[in-house]
């Protein structure tokens, strides 16, 4: 387990794409909610089980076109992972960090996400407003298992990414009450213009923005001058 402020947390192989990028933001001086990361070493311990490794090996032989077979096998892997318990030592380490009355976000962070050729956006689970040690540990296991959601295994199969080559870490951060939230694209996602930044924002939690349950305000900025181009 690593604190997001630890220098080692910036290694994708240990903390996944999301965890590593959060660590880099912290070291660059950006304000990031405090948190810690259950590393890919924990994921490897969880799948160090003959039954799970056999199912993952079987998964490698199924093409993206065989979706029903792919999803059935992925579901069995998720069940195996979620049936496990975190070790006493890991639970004690988590308990020593969290505030039992505070609310946390538990966020998946795979080693194959936010890549130039494969984003994996929305493929894995993130759970919000989780309170208490028991709920957090179960949420961590759900996020670990979400490496094998139907969406994720189909995406990997379609992009020729081996399932056994990908690992999962989990980021745990204390929730903050947001007045406004949003998503910043450093290139215009509609035109592809890299001199234009695009911001989608709304009042309240960012979950409503990314899930599409609210209609966000869109703002286009000139990245060179900071000038608002369009609202």
N, C-alpha and C positions, 0 to 999 in steps of 0.2 A: 504494500500500500504506500502511495506517495502523496505528499501534499502538492497541490498544483503549483505552489511557489518553488518547489524543489527544481533544481536545474535538470535532473534526470527526467522530470515529467515532460520535457520537450521532445522526448524520443518516441516517435510513432510506434516503434516495435514494442514499447512498454505500455503506452497510454492511449494508443489509437489516434485517429485523426483529430477528433474533437478535443480530447485531453491535451494532446501535444500543442494544438493551436491556442487553447486557453492558456497553457503555460507560457507560450511565446508572447502572448498579449500581456501577461503579468510582467514578464521580464522587459517588455518594451515600455512599461509604465502606464498601460491602460487600466482603467478601473474594472476589475473582474470580481464577482462575488467569491468569497473564500470557499474552498472546497478541497476534496481529496479524491484520489483515483485508485480504484481496485484494478491492479494491472493485469496484463495478459497472462502473467504467470498463474494467477488464480484461475483464469479460464482453462489454461492447460491442465491444471490440477483437476478441475471439474470433469474434463473429458477424458482423463486418464483412466478409462474404464473400457474393458474389452467390448462390452455391449455397444457403447457409444461409438468407439472407433470403427467397429465393424459396420455400423449404420452409415457413418460418414464415408467409408470406402465404397459402400453400395451406392451412395448418392453420386459419387464421381462418375459412375457409369450410366447415369440417366441424363438424357438430353433435355433441353428446354422445351422441346415439342411434347414431351411426355409429362405434361403438367400434373395430371392426377397422381401419377406414380411418384413424381418429385415431391409434391405437397404432402402426400401421406407419409413418406419417409421422413420428411422434415418435421412433421408433427410428432413423430415418435422420438426424434432426437430432442425436441423441445421438452417433451414430457420427462425424458430421462434426466435432463439437466435440472429442471425445476423440481424434481423429486428429491434432489440432494439438499444437504444443509451446509452452510458455511462453517468452517472449523471454529472451535471455541476461541482460539487465539485471534482469528480474524474478527469475530463478533466482539471480543473484548476491546480490540483496537478501535473498532467503529464506535463502540459505546463510550470510549474515553474521549472521543472527538466531538460527538454530536450533542446538541442540547435536546433533551428528551421532549421538550414542549414546543420546539421549533419545527417549522415545515421545510421540507427539502425537495429538491428536484433530483431524480436519479436518471442519469442520461447514458445511453449506449454510446460507445466510442470504438468502432471497429478499425482494424489496421488497414482495411481497404475501403476508405471513404475519403471524400474531399480530394480525389485524385484528378489529374488533368483529363484522364480518359473515362473516369467512372466516378460519379459523385456519391451514389448510394443515398441520395436525399430521400428521407421518409421511409427507408427500407427497414430500419431497426427501431426498437421501442425507446421511448422516454416517458417517465412517469413523474407527475407533478404533485405538489402538496402532500408529500409522504411524511408521516409523523410517527416517531417511536422506533426503537431498535428492531423489533420483529418485522414491522411493515417495511423498513428500509432493507433488511436482509432479504426479504421475499422479493422486493422490487429489483434488487441487484441480480438475483437469480433469473428473474424474468428478462432483464436486459441482456444478461449473458446468453440466455436461450434464444433471444430474438435475432441472433446471428443466423438462425434457421427459420425465420418467418417465411411464409410462402413467397412473399415479395422478394426477400433477399436471395433465396436459393434460385429463384427464377432469373433474377437479375444477373447473378454470378454465372449461371449456366449459359445465358444468352451472350454474356461478354467473355466467355472462355476463361473465367477465373476459377481456379481450383478451390473447392471448399476447404480442403485441409491446409491450404496456404494462408487462410485468413484467421485472425484471432480477435477476441473481443475484450475490451477494458470497459470499466464503468466509472463515470464521473458523478460524484455526489456533491451538490452545492446547496447552501441555504437559500431558500426562496426569498425574493425581495418583492415588496408591493410596488408595482410599476404604475406610475401615472400615465405614461405613454410607452409604447414598445414598437419596434419595427425591424425591418430587414433591409440591409444595405447591399446593393450589388455594385461592385466596382467597375462594371461595364454594363451598358444598357442591354438588358436581356432580350429586348424586342429587336433592336437594330444591330446589336453587337458592337456598337461604337464604344471604344475604350477610353475616350476622352469624356464620356458622360457617366456619371454615377446616378443610380436609380434607388430611391428610398420608398418603401411601402410602410406606412405607419398608421397606428390607431391608438385610441385611449385604452388603458388597461393592459392586461397580460399579452405577451407576444404569442402565446398559444393560439389565440383567436385569429391573429394575423396569418400565421403559417398554416393553420388548418382551414382557412378560408371561411370561417363562420362570421366574420365581419368584413365589410367592404372597406379596405384600407385606402387612405389618401396616398396618392403617388406624387413624388416630387423628383424632378430631374435637375441635376446640378452639373455645372461645368467643373470637372476635376482640377483643371489648371487654375481657375480663378475663384472657385467656390460660389460663383454666381448662380442663382436659381434660374433655370431655363424654362421650366414649366411646372405648374401645379394642377 
